[in-house]
Amino acid sequence: MAEDSTNFESMTPRELLESPRGSYLIAKALHYAEQQISRFPEERQASNDCKDMLRILNGCFPEFAAQFRENDRAWSAVHKPQAVDLESRRDEEDASDT
């Protein structure tokens, strides 16, 4: 397996910002920030900030934005809450009590 020889720690903040890693980190931060802000109660949401974050994410980092959306869909599919049939559960409990 080839190792990435880039030493990000030796870069200046500006160099890191302008590197592919910097682009990824900015895109990820925008994605997470938008997700968190959208979970706030409506009166606390900075909707213009969210819209602008999404515009920057989708306009400047479209490949990352698409990958983040795909990752979110895959995670949701795996971690989707299971519906519980309470009536069947009660019937099972009643049957085990007898």
Secondary structure, 3 states (H helix, E strand, C coil): CCCCCCCHHHCCHHHHHCCHHHHHHHHHHHHHHHHHHHHCCHHHCCHHHHHHHHHHHHHHCHHHHHHHHHHHHHHHHHHCCCCCCHHHHHHHHHHHHC
